[in-house]
Amino acid sequence: HVLCSPDRCPLHRDGCGLVTAIIPGQKGTYHHLQTVSRHYSRNRVRDNLLTPPHRSEGVFSFAEEHHVGMLISKPLGQGLLTGTHRTNAPRAFGEGDHRLRKRWFQPDAIEIINAGLDSVSAIVGPHTEDLIRIALWGCLDRSPHAVALVGFTTPDQVAMNLGSLSPRPDAAEIAEAREIMAGIQARLDAAGETILMT
C-alpha cells in the first residue's frame, strides 16, 4: 500500500485517505496505486531509519528543488523496524527467500537492531504501532513530495499500518529516532557485508 500525505500528494483525490491499499473487493484503490506508481516510477529510492542519510540526501534535495515526487520503498525495512523480529523466536523463511542471504535478518544483527528500537521505543512508545508510526513518518518527513510504498502480506498488516499513523510524531522525535538508528546502522555496517557468503 502507498502512504502519502493528502495535503501534499499531487495525485490525491477527495476521500482517498492517507493510505491506498490493494484490498480484494475494494473498488478504486488499485487504479490509484497504478497512477501513483506511474507518476513516481522514475523517482524511486529505498529509504528508512536504517538508511545512511548521505546515501539519499542528494535525491531528496533534487526532489525539493525541482518539486518532483519521490516514491520511498521499504520504509519498514522489510519488518526489521517494527520490532517483530526476535532472536528468541526467529522467523522461518521459505526456501529461496532472499532474507536467508541477508545478514541483517540473522540473530546477531537482529539483536543489534532491537537494541536501537528499544531506545526509540523509550521516546515514541512501547508498542509495535509506535515503531511503525515513527518509521513511516520518518520517511514521509524527508520531502513534501514523498510517498511511501509499504509492503504487506496480510490485511491485518494493512490495518495495523493504518491504525499507526496518528498522532503524527513531532520533528524532535523523528530526528532523535534517526540519530539512534543511524548509530545502529553504523554498527551493522562495521560488523561485515550485508549479503552472506554461501
Phi and psi in degrees as GROMACS dihedral restraints (atoms count N, CA, C in turn):
[ dihedral_restraints ]
;  ai    aj    ak    al  type     phi  dphi    fc
    3     4     5     6     1  -109.5    20    10
    4     5     6     7     1   125.1    20    10
    6     7     8     9     1  -104.6    20    10
    7     8     9    10     1   125.5    20    10
    9    10    11    12     1  -146.1    20    10
   10    11    12    13     1   165.4    20    10
   12    13    14    15     1   -96.9    20    10
   13    14    15    16     1   116.3    20    10
   15    16    17    18     1   -58.0    20    10
   16    17    18    19     1   -30.6    20    10
   18    19    20    21     1   -77.2    20    10
   19    20    21    22     1    -6.7    20    10
   21    22    23    24     1  -121.3    20    10
   22    23    24    25     1   -21.9    20    10
   24    25    26    27     1   -75.7    20    10
   25    26    27    28     1   121.5    20    10
   27    28    29    30     1   -68.6    20    10
   28    29    30    31     1   -12.0    20    10
   30    31    32    33     1  -103.8    20    10
   31    32    33    34     1    -2.4    20    10
   33    34    35    36     1   -69.5    20    10
   34    35    36    37     1   144.8    20    10
   36    37    38    39     1  -119.6    20    10
   37    38    39    40     1   156.6    20    10
   39    40    41    42     1   -55.5    20    10
   40    41    42    43     1   132.9    20    10
   42    43    44    45     1    81.8    20    10
   43    44    45    46     1     4.1    20    10
   45    46    47    48     1   -73.2    20    10
   46    47    48    49     1   -33.0    20    10
   48    49    50    51     1    90.4    20    10
   49    50    51    52     1   172.9    20    10
   51    52    53    54     1   -74.1    20    10
   52    53    54    55     1   -32.2    20    10
   54    55    56    57     1  -123.7    20    10
   55    56    57    58     1   132.1    20    10
   57    58    59    60     1  -103.3    20    10
   58    59    60    61     1   123.1    20    10
   60    61    62    63     1  -127.2    20    10
   61    62    63    64     1   146.5    20    10
   63    64    65    66     1   -83.2    20    10
   64    65    66    67     1   105.0    20    10
   66    67    68    69     1  -124.9    20    10
   67    68    69    70     1   124.5    20    10
   69    70    71    72     1   -53.2    20    10
   70    71    72    73     1   132.6    20    10
   72    73    74    75     1    88.2    20    10
   73    74    75    76     1    -7.6    20    10
   75    76    77    78     1   -98.6    20    10
   76    77    78    79     1   117.8    20    10
   78    79    80    81     1   -79.0    20    10
   79    80    81    82     1   148.1    20    10
   81    82    83    84     1    91.3    20    10
   82    83    84    85     1   -25.6    20    10
   84    85    86    87     1   -72.2    20    10
   85    86    87    88     1   -37.4    20    10
   87    88    89    90     1   -66.5    20    10
   88    89    90    91     1   -39.2    20    10
   90    91    92    93     1   -60.2    20    10
   91    92    93    94     1   -44.2    20    10
   93    94    95    96     1   -64.5    20    10
   94    95    96    97     1   -40.3    20    10
   96    97    98    99     1   -62.2    20    10
   97    98    99   100     1   -42.5    20    10
   99   100   101   102     1   -60.8    20    10
  100   101   102   103     1   -42.5    20    10
  102   103   104   105     1   -64.3    20    10
  103   104   105   106     1   -45.7    20    10
  105   106   107   108     1   -61.5    20    10
  106   107   108   109     1   -44.6    20    10
  108   109   110   111     1   -62.1    20    10
  109   110   111   112     1   -41.8    20    10
  111   112   113   114     1   -64.6    20    10
  112   113   114   115     1   -42.1    20    10
  114   115   116   117     1   -65.1    20    10
  115   116   117   118     1   -37.8    20    10
  117   118   119   120     1  -104.8    20    10
  118   119   120   121     1     0.0    20    10
  120   121   122   123     1   -59.8    20    10
  121   122   123   124     1   -32.3    20    10
  123   124   125   126     1   -83.3    20    10
  124   125   126   127     1   -10.5    20    10
  126   127   128   129     1  -122.7    20    10
  127   128   129   130     1    64.8    20    10
  129   130   131   132     1  -112.4    20    10
  130   131   132   133     1   137.8    20    10
  132   133   134   135     1  -141.3    20    10
  133   134   135   136     1   139.4    20    10
  135   136   137   138     1   -86.0    20    10
  136   137   138   139     1   122.1    20    10
  138   139   140   141     1  -153.8    20    10
  139   140   141   142     1   139.6    20    10
  141   142   143   144     1  -164.5    20    10
  142   143   144   145     1  -173.9    20    10
  144   145   146   147     1   -65.2    20    10
  145   146   147   148     1   -14.0    20    10
  147   148   149   150     1   -98.1    20    10
  148   149   150   151     1     3.6    20    10
  150   151   152   153     1   -87.8    20    10
  151   152   153   154     1   126.4    20    10
  153   154   155   156     1   -57.0    20    10
  154   155   156   157     1   127.8    20    10
  156   157   158   159     1   -53.7    20    10
  157   158   159   160     1   -37.0    20    10
  159   160   161   162     1   -67.7    20    10
  160   161   162   163     1   -20.3    20    10
  162   163   164   165     1   -71.5    20    10
  163   164   165   166     1   -28.4    20    10
  165   166   167   168     1  -121.6    20    10
  166   167   168   169     1    -2.0    20    10
  168   169   170   171     1   -58.8    20    10
  169   170   171   172     1   -42.1    20    10
  171   172   173   174     1   -62.2    20    10
  172   173   174   175     1   -36.7    20    10
  174   175   176   177     1   -65.3    20    10
  175   176   177   178     1   -44.9    20    10
  177   178   179   180     1   -70.5    20    10
  178   179   180   181     1   -33.2    20    10
  180   181   182   183     1   -64.3    20    10
  181   182   183   184     1   -40.9    20    10
  183   184   185   186     1   -62.4    20    10
  184   185   186   187     1   -45.1    20    10
  186   187   188   189     1   -60.7    20    10
  187   188   189   190     1   -41.5    20    10
  189   190   191   192     1   -64.9    20    10
  190   191   192   193     1   -45.1    20    10
  192   193   194   195     1   -65.8    20    10
  193   194   195   196     1   -37.9    20    10
  195   196   197   198     1  -104.0    20    10
  196   197   198   199     1     3.8    20    10
  198   199   200   201     1    55.7    20    10
  199   200   201   202     1    46.8    20    10
  201   202   203   204     1  -111.1    20    10
  202   203   204   205     1   152.0    20    10
  204   205   206   207     1   -77.7    20    10
  205   206   207   208     1   150.1    20    10
  207   208   209   210     1  -125.9    20    10
  208   209   210   211     1   130.1    20    10
  210   211   212   213     1   -98.3    20    10
  211   212   213   214     1   115.0    20    10
  213   214   215   216     1   -95.8    20    10
  214   215   216   217     1   123.1    20    10
  216   217   218   219     1  -104.1    20    10
  217   218   219   220     1   157.1    20    10
  219   220   221   222     1    55.1    20    10
  220   221   222   223     1    47.6    20    10
  222   223   224   225     1   -65.1    20    10
  223   224   225   226     1   -22.5    20    10
  225   226   227   228     1  -100.7    20    10
  226   227   228   229     1    10.8    20    10
  228   229   230   231     1    57.4    20    10
  229   230   231   232     1    39.9    20    10
  231   232   233   234     1    54.7    20    10
  232   233   234   235     1    37.6    20    10
  234   235   236   237     1    94.0    20    10
  235   236   237   238     1   -13.5    20    10
  237   238   239   240     1   -64.4    20    10
  238   239   240   241     1   -27.3    20    10
  240   241   242   243     1   -91.2    20    10
  241   242   243   244     1     4.6    20    10
  243   244   245   246     1   -94.6    20    10
  244   245   246   247     1   -10.4    20    10
  246   247   248   249     1    77.2    20    10
  247   248   249   250     1    10.8    20    10
  249   250   251   252     1   -91.7    20    10
  250   251   252   253     1    -8.9    20    10
  252   253   254   255     1   -86.8    20    10
  253   254   255   256     1   125.6    20    10
  255   256   257   258     1  -128.0    20    10
  256   257   258   259     1   138.9    20    10
  258   259   260   261     1   -69.1    20    10
  259   260   261   262     1   -28.9    20    10
  261   262   263   264     1   -84.1    20    10
  262   263   264   265     1    -6.3    20    10
  264   265   266   267     1  -145.6    20    10
  265   266   267   268     1    68.5    20    10
  267   268   269   270     1   -63.1    20    10
  268   269   270   271     1   144.4    20    10
  270   271   272   273     1   -75.4    20    10
  271   272   273   274     1   147.6    20    10
  273   274   275   276     1   -99.3    20    10
  274   275   276   277     1   117.1    20    10
  276   277   278   279     1   -97.8    20    10
  277   278   279   280     1   145.0    20    10
  279   280   281   282     1   -69.1    20    10
  280   281   282   283     1   160.8    20    10
  282   283   284   285     1   -57.3    20    10
  283   284   285   286     1   132.0    20    10
  285   286   287   288     1    88.1    20    10
  286   287   288   289     1    -7.0    20    10
  288   289   290   291     1   -63.3    20    10
  289   290   291   292     1   128.1    20    10
  291   292   293   294     1   -62.4    20    10
  292   293   294   295     1   -22.6    20    10
  294   295   296   297     1   -68.1    20    10
  295   296   297   298     1   -19.3    20    10
  297   298   299   300     1   -64.8    20    10
  298   299   300   301     1   -24.9    20    10
  300   301   302   303     1   -97.1    20    10
  301   302   303   304     1    -1.2    20    10
  303   304   305   306     1  -104.0    20    10
  304   305   306   307     1   125.6    20    10
  306   307   308   309     1   -63.2    20    10
  307   308   309   310     1   -29.6    20    10
  309   310   311   312     1   -66.5    20    10
  310   311   312   313     1   -13.3    20    10
  312   313   314   315     1   -99.2    20    10
  313   314   315   316     1     5.8    20    10
  315   316   317   318     1   -88.4    20    10
  316   317   318   319     1   155.7    20    10
  318   319   320   321     1   -53.6    20    10
  319   320   321   322     1   -40.2    20    10
  321   322   323   324     1   -65.9    20    10
  322   323   324   325     1   -39.9    20    10
  324   325   326   327     1   -71.1    20    10
  325   326   327   328     1   -40.1    20    10
  327   328   329   330     1   -61.9    20    10
  328   329   330   331     1   -35.9    20    10
  330   331   332   333     1   -62.6    20    10
  331   332   333   334     1   -41.5    20    10
  333   334   335   336     1   -65.5    20    10
  334   335   336   337     1   -46.6    20    10
  336   337   338   339     1   -60.7    20    10
  337   338   339   340     1   -45.0    20    10
  339   340   341   342     1   -66.6    20    10
  340   341   342   343     1   -29.0    20    10
  342   343   344   345     1   -63.2    20    10
  343   344   345   346     1   -41.3    20    10
  345   346   347   348     1   -65.8    20    10
  346   347   348   349     1   -41.7    20    10
  348   349   350   351     1   -64.8    20    10
  349   350   351   352     1   -33.2    20    10
  351   352   353   354     1   -61.8    20    10
  352   353   354   355     1   -39.7    20    10
  354   355   356   357     1   -67.8    20    10
  355   356   357   358     1   -39.0    20    10
  357   358   359   360     1   -65.3    20    10
  358   359   360   361     1   -41.0    20    10
  360   361   362   363     1   -60.5    20    10
  361   362   363   364     1   -33.0    20    10
  363   364   365   366     1   -63.7    20    10
  364   365   366   367     1   -21.0    20    10
  366   367   368   369     1   -95.2    20    10
  367   368   369   370     1   -44.9    20    10
  369   370   371   372     1  -101.5    20    10
  370   371   372   373     1   -18.6    20    10
  372   373   374   375     1   131.4    20    10
  373   374   375   376     1   159.6    20    10
  375   376   377   378     1   -89.0    20    10
  376   377   378   379     1    -1.6    20    10
  378   379   380   381     1   -99.8    20    10
  379   380   381   382     1   159.1    20    10
  381   382   383   384     1   -55.1    20    10
  382   383   384   385     1   -41.7    20    10
  384   385   386   387     1   -60.0    20    10
  385   386   387   388     1   -34.2    20    10
  387   388   389   390     1   -65.5    20    10
  388   389   390   391     1   -41.0    20    10
  390   391   392   393     1   -68.4    20    10
  391   392   393   394     1   -39.2    20    10
  393   394   395   396     1   -62.8    20    10
  394   395   396   397     1   -44.8    20    10
  396   397   398   399     1   -59.2    20    10
  397   398   399   400     1   -47.8    20    10
  399   400   401   402     1   -68.0    20    10
  400   401   402   403     1   -34.0    20    10
  402   403   404   405     1   -67.3    20    10
  403   404   405   406     1   -44.1    20    10
  405   406   407   408     1   -69.3    20    10
  406   407   408   409     1   -46.9    20    10
  408   409   410   411     1   -70.3    20    10
  409   410   411   412     1   -26.1    20    10
  411   412   413   414     1   -61.5    20    10
  412   413   414   415     1   -31.5    20    10
  414   415   416   417     1   -78.4    20    10
  415   416   417   418     1   -50.2    20    10
  417   418   419   420     1   -62.4    20    10
  418   419   420   421     1   -28.3    20    10
  420   421   422   423     1   -72.6    20    10
  421   422   423   424     1   -11.8    20    10
  423   424   425   426     1   -67.1    20    10
  424   425   426   427     1   -31.1    20    10
  426   427   428   429     1  -156.9    20    10
  427   428   429   430     1   142.1    20    10
  429   430   431   432     1   -69.0    20    10
  430   431   432   433     1    -8.5    20    10
  432   433   434   435     1  -109.1    20    10
  433   434   435   436     1    19.4    20    10
  435   436   437   438     1  -100.1    20    10
  436   437   438   439     1   145.0    20    10
  438   439   440   441     1  -126.2    20    10
  439   440   441   442     1   156.1    20    10
  441   442   443   444     1  -117.5    20    10
  442   443   444   445     1   129.9    20    10
  444   445   446   447     1   -95.6    20    10
  445   446   447   448     1   109.1    20    10
  447   448   449   450     1  -103.2    20    10
  448   449   450   451     1   122.1    20    10
  450   451   452   453     1   -76.3    20    10
  451   452   453   454     1   155.2    20    10
  453   454   455   456     1  -158.0    20    10
  454   455   456   457     1   157.3    20    10
  456   457   458   459     1  -119.4    20    10
  457   458   459   460     1   -17.2    20    10
  459   460   461   462     1  -136.8    20    10
  460   461   462   463     1   154.0    20    10
  462   463   464   465     1   -58.7    20    10
  463   464   465   466     1   -30.3    20    10
  465   466   467   468     1   -62.7    20    10
  466   467   468   469     1   -35.5    20    10
  468   469   470   471     1   -66.3    20    10
  469   470   471   472     1   -39.6    20    10
  471   472   473   474     1   -61.4    20    10
  472   473   474   475     1   -46.0    20    10
  474   475   476   477     1   -61.0    20    10
  475   476   477   478     1   -40.1    20    10
  477   478   479   480     1   -65.2    20    10
  478   479   480   481     1   -42.6    20    10
  480   481   482   483     1   -63.2    20    10
  481   482   483   484     1   -41.2    20    10
  483   484   485   486     1   -61.5    20    10
  484   485   486   487     1   -43.7    20    10
  486   487   488   489     1   -73.9    20    10
  487   488   489   490     1    -9.3    20    10
  489   490   491   492     1   -94.6    20    10
  490   491   492   493     1    -1.7    20    10
  492   493   494   495     1   -77.4    20    10
  493   494   495   496     1   -25.2    20    10
  495   496   497   498     1  -116.6    20    10
  496   497   498   499     1   147.1    20    10
  498   499   500   501     1   -77.3    20    10
  499   500   501   502     1   154.4    20    10
  501   502   503   504     1   -67.6    20    10
  502   503   504   505     1   131.3    20    10
  504   505   506   507     1   -68.4    20    10
  505   506   507   508     1   151.0    20    10
  507   508   509   510     1   -81.5    20    10
  508   509   510   511     1   170.0    20    10
  510   511   512   513     1   -60.9    20    10
  511   512   513   514     1   -36.0    20    10
  513   514   515   516     1   -65.9    20    10
  514   515   516   517     1   -40.5    20    10
  516   517   518   519     1   -63.7    20    10
  517   518   519   520     1   -43.6    20    10
  519   520   521   522     1   -62.2    20    10
  520   521   522   523     1   -45.6    20    10
  522   523   524   525     1   -62.6    20    10
  523   524   525   526     1   -40.7    20    10
  525   526   527   528     1   -68.5    20    10
  526   527   528   529     1   -40.1    20    10
  528   529   530   531     1   -63.3    20    10
  529   530   531   532     1   -41.8    20    10
  531   532   533   534     1   -61.7    20    10
  532   533   534   535     1   -42.7    20    10
  534   535   536   537     1   -64.1    20    10
  535   536   537   538     1   -43.2    20    10
  537   538   539   540     1   -61.5    20    10
  538   539   540   541     1   -49.6    20    10
  540   541   542   543     1   -74.6    20    10
  541   542   543   544     1   -23.0    20    10
  543   544   545   546     1   -64.9    20    10
  544   545   546   547     1   -38.3    20    10
  546   547   548   549     1   -64.7    20    10
  547   548   549   550     1   -38.4    20    10
  549   550   551   552     1   -65.4    20    10
  550   551   552   553     1   -43.3    20    10
  552   553   554   555     1   -61.3    20    10
  553   554   555   556     1   -40.0    20    10
  555   556   557   558     1   -63.6    20    10
  556   557   558   559     1   -40.0    20    10
  558   559   560   561     1   -63.2    20    10
  559   560   561   562     1   -41.5    20    10
  561   562   563   564     1   -64.8    20    10
  562   563   564   565     1   -42.8    20    10
  564   565   566   567     1   -65.1    20    10
  565   566   567   568     1   -37.2    20    10
  567   568   569   570     1   -67.8    20    10
  568   569   570   571     1   -22.3    20    10
  570   571   572   573     1   -81.5    20    10
  571   572   573   574     1   -12.2    20    10
  573   574   575   576     1   142.3    20    10
  574   575   576   577     1  -177.3    20    10
  576   577   578   579     1   -68.2    20    10
  577   578   579   580     1   151.1    20    10
  579   580   581   582     1   -69.4    20    10
  580   581   582   583     1   -40.2    20    10
  582   583   584   585     1   -92.0    20    10
  583   584   585   586     1   128.7    20    10
  585   586   587   588     1   -75.8    20    10
  586   587   588   589     1   140.0    20    10
  588   589   590   591     1   -81.5    20    10
  589   590   591   592     1   136.5    20    10
